[in-house]
Amino acid sequence: MIRFSIFSIPVEIQPFFWITLALIGGAFDADSSSALLQMALFIIAGTISILVHELGHALTIRKFGLPTSITLQAFGGFAAYPSGILTRKQSFLVTAAGPVIQLLLALIAYQMLDHLPTIYTNENATSFFSTLFAISLFWALINLLPVLPLDGGQLLHAALGPARIHITLWITIITAAVGGVSMFLMFHSLIFPVILGMYAFQAFKALQETGGR
């Protein structure tokens, strides 16, 4: 477990975060020094991208005068802060800040690939910034799906409010089901479909607890 601070915000990176990135980055197929290097570049790019995402949340939380900390764990991370204090508008802005800054990072990585000769003439540099661009874009877009507890689901919940939680839950179930099937057909991987399936099940249980209204 690694702990450090960035912009005076405590950060903790748990072991399963590295393991998850290694698995997604092709750990099972890394049978050569070149493949191991590509996996390492994937892990570094993924760590930077997801940390920047969570920094977007954390810096916005701190702007509203609340203490915060970042934890990177299996399949992502979160920025912690005291609950029940932020208004719906503030919650919306805090949630939106993560994907927005990550999309900005994707744009920066793309511009560097496109305009810096020292990068696109170096195979490893090209691989790193290509991976940083892809992860940042993919992660931000996935997080914007209207699925609780992803950022998109949180944005929808903040917009609709607690009184319309049943609408948010139904949208979560439908989007997670469609998204899970689509991602399996596109990538032939069970990682994200299983995660989305878990979110759909959690939303269904929550819907039952609210009486389905």
C-alpha positions as CSV (number, residue, x, y, z in Angstrom):
1,M,0.0,0.0,0.0
2,I,1.4,3.4,-1.0
3,R,0.5,6.7,0.7
4,F,1.5,10.2,-0.3
5,S,0.0,13.7,-0.7
6,I,-0.6,15.8,-3.8
7,F,-1.7,19.4,-3.4
8,S,-1.9,18.6,0.3
9,I,-4.6,16.0,-0.4
10,P,-3.8,12.5,1.1
11,V,-3.7,9.7,-1.4
12,E,-3.7,6.0,-0.8
13,I,-3.1,3.4,-3.5
14,Q,-4.2,-0.1,-2.5
15,P,-2.5,-3.3,-3.9
16,F,-5.6,-4.5,-5.7
17,F,-5.5,-1.3,-7.8
18,W,-2.2,-2.3,-9.3
19,I,-3.4,-5.9,-9.7
20,T,-6.5,-4.8,-11.6
21,L,-4.5,-2.6,-13.9
22,A,-2.1,-5.4,-14.6
23,L,-4.9,-7.8,-15.5
24,I,-6.5,-5.3,-17.8
25,G,-3.1,-4.4,-19.2
26,G,-2.5,-8.0,-20.4
27,A,-0.7,-9.6,-17.5
28,F,-1.7,-13.1,-18.7
29,D,-0.2,-12.5,-22.1
30,A,3.0,-10.7,-20.9
31,D,5.5,-13.5,-22.0
32,S,8.3,-11.3,-23.2
33,S,10.3,-8.3,-22.0
34,S,8.6,-6.1,-24.6
35,A,5.1,-7.3,-23.4
36,L,6.1,-6.6,-19.8
37,L,7.3,-3.1,-20.7
38,Q,4.0,-2.4,-22.4
39,M,2.1,-3.7,-19.4
40,A,4.2,-1.4,-17.1
41,L,3.5,1.6,-19.4
42,F,-0.2,0.7,-19.2
43,I,-0.1,0.6,-15.4
44,I,1.7,3.9,-15.2
45,A,-0.7,5.6,-17.7
46,G,-3.7,4.1,-15.9
47,T,-2.5,5.3,-12.5
48,I,-1.9,8.9,-13.8
49,S,-5.3,9.0,-15.6
50,I,-7.4,7.7,-12.7
51,L,-5.5,9.8,-10.1
52,V,-6.2,12.9,-12.2
53,H,-9.8,11.9,-12.4
54,E,-10.1,11.7,-8.6
55,L,-8.1,14.9,-8.2
56,G,-10.8,16.6,-10.2
57,H,-13.3,15.5,-7.6
58,A,-11.1,16.2,-4.6
59,L,-10.0,19.7,-5.7
60,T,-13.6,20.7,-6.2
61,I,-14.6,19.3,-2.8
62,R,-11.8,21.3,-1.2
63,K,-13.0,24.4,-3.1
64,F,-16.3,24.0,-1.2
65,G,-14.3,24.1,2.1
66,L,-14.5,20.4,3.0
67,P,-11.7,18.0,3.9
68,T,-11.0,15.2,1.3
69,S,-8.8,12.3,0.6
70,I,-8.3,10.0,-2.4
71,T,-8.2,6.2,-2.4
72,L,-7.3,4.2,-5.5
73,Q,-8.7,0.7,-5.3
74,A,-9.7,-2.2,-7.5
75,F,-11.5,-1.0,-10.6
76,G,-11.1,2.7,-9.8
77,G,-11.1,5.0,-6.9
78,F,-13.0,7.6,-4.9
79,A,-12.5,11.0,-3.2
80,A,-13.9,10.9,0.3
81,Y,-15.6,13.8,2.0
82,P,-18.2,14.4,4.8
83,S,-21.7,13.4,3.6
84,G,-24.8,15.5,3.8
85,I,-23.2,18.9,3.6
86,L,-23.0,19.7,-0.1
87,T,-26.0,21.1,-1.9
88,R,-27.4,19.3,-5.0
89,K,-25.7,21.9,-7.2
90,Q,-22.4,21.4,-5.4
91,S,-22.7,17.7,-5.6
92,F,-23.3,17.9,-9.3
93,L,-20.2,20.1,-9.8
94,V,-18.0,17.8,-7.6
95,T,-19.1,14.7,-9.6
96,A,-18.7,16.4,-13.0
97,A,-15.2,17.6,-12.2
98,G,-13.7,14.1,-12.4
99,P,-14.7,13.2,-16.0
100,V,-14.1,16.8,-17.2
101,I,-10.5,17.0,-16.1
102,Q,-9.9,13.4,-17.4
103,L,-11.2,14.4,-20.8
104,L,-8.9,17.4,-20.7
105,L,-6.0,15.0,-19.9
106,A,-7.0,12.9,-22.9
107,L,-6.9,16.0,-25.1
108,I,-3.5,17.0,-23.8
109,A,-2.2,13.4,-24.5
110,Y,-3.6,13.6,-28.0
111,Q,-2.1,17.0,-28.7
112,M,1.3,15.8,-27.5
113,L,1.1,12.8,-29.8
114,D,0.2,15.0,-32.7
115,H,2.6,17.8,-32.2
116,L,5.8,16.6,-30.4
117,P,8.2,14.9,-32.8
118,T,10.3,13.5,-29.9
119,I,7.2,11.5,-28.8
120,Y,6.0,10.0,-32.1
121,T,9.5,9.0,-33.1
122,N,10.0,7.0,-29.9
123,E,8.1,3.8,-29.8
124,N,7.7,3.6,-26.0
125,A,6.7,7.3,-25.7
126,T,4.1,6.8,-28.5
127,S,2.8,3.8,-26.7
128,F,2.6,5.6,-23.3
129,F,0.8,8.7,-24.6
130,S,-1.5,6.6,-26.8
131,T,-2.4,4.5,-23.8
132,L,-2.8,7.6,-21.6
133,F,-5.2,9.1,-24.2
134,A,-7.2,5.8,-24.6
135,I,-7.6,5.2,-20.9
136,S,-8.5,8.8,-20.1
137,L,-11.1,8.9,-22.9
138,F,-12.5,5.5,-22.2
139,W,-12.6,5.9,-18.4
140,A,-14.3,9.3,-18.6
141,L,-16.9,8.1,-21.0
142,I,-17.6,4.9,-19.0
143,N,-18.0,7.0,-15.9
144,L,-20.5,9.2,-17.6
145,L,-22.9,6.4,-18.1
146,P,-26.1,7.1,-16.2
147,V,-25.4,4.2,-13.9
148,L,-25.2,4.4,-10.1
149,P,-22.6,4.6,-8.5
150,L,-20.7,5.8,-11.5
151,D,-20.3,9.6,-12.0
152,G,-23.0,9.7,-14.6
153,G,-25.5,8.0,-12.2
154,Q,-24.5,10.5,-9.5
155,L,-25.0,13.4,-11.9
156,L,-28.4,12.0,-12.8
157,H,-29.3,11.6,-9.1
158,A,-28.2,15.1,-8.3
159,A,-30.2,16.5,-11.2
160,L,-33.4,14.5,-10.4
161,G,-33.1,14.7,-6.7
162,P,-33.9,12.1,-4.0
163,A,-37.7,12.2,-4.7
164,R,-37.1,10.7,-8.1
165,I,-34.6,8.0,-7.1
166,H,-36.8,5.3,-8.6
167,I,-36.3,6.9,-12.1
168,T,-32.5,7.0,-11.5
169,L,-32.6,3.4,-10.4
170,W,-34.6,2.2,-13.5
171,I,-32.2,4.1,-15.8
172,T,-29.3,2.5,-14.0
173,I,-30.7,-1.0,-14.5
174,I,-31.6,-0.5,-18.2
175,T,-28.3,1.3,-19.1
176,A,-26.2,-1.2,-17.2
177,A,-27.9,-4.2,-18.9
178,V,-27.6,-2.7,-22.4
179,G,-24.1,-1.4,-21.8
180,G,-22.9,-4.7,-20.4
181,V,-24.1,-6.7,-23.4
182,S,-22.7,-4.1,-25.8
183,M,-19.3,-4.1,-24.2
184,F,-19.1,-7.9,-24.2
185,L,-19.9,-7.9,-27.9
186,M,-17.3,-5.2,-28.7
187,F,-14.4,-6.3,-26.5
188,H,-15.2,-10.0,-25.8
189,S,-14.2,-9.5,-22.1
190,L,-16.3,-10.1,-19.0
191,I,-14.6,-7.6,-16.8
192,F,-16.9,-4.5,-17.5
193,P,-20.1,-6.5,-18.2
194,V,-19.7,-8.2,-14.7
195,I,-19.2,-4.8,-13.1
196,L,-22.2,-3.3,-14.8
197,G,-24.2,-6.4,-14.0
198,M,-23.3,-5.9,-10.3
199,Y,-24.4,-2.3,-10.5
200,A,-27.7,-3.3,-12.1
201,F,-28.3,-5.9,-9.4
202,Q,-27.6,-3.3,-6.6
203,A,-30.0,-0.9,-8.3
204,F,-32.7,-3.6,-8.5
205,K,-32.3,-4.3,-4.8
206,A,-32.5,-0.6,-4.0
207,L,-35.6,-0.3,-6.1
208,Q,-37.2,-3.1,-4.2
209,E,-36.4,-1.3,-0.9
210,T,-38.1,1.8,-2.2
211,G,-41.2,-0.2,-3.2
212,G,-40.5,0.3,-6.9
213,R,-42.1,3.7,-6.8
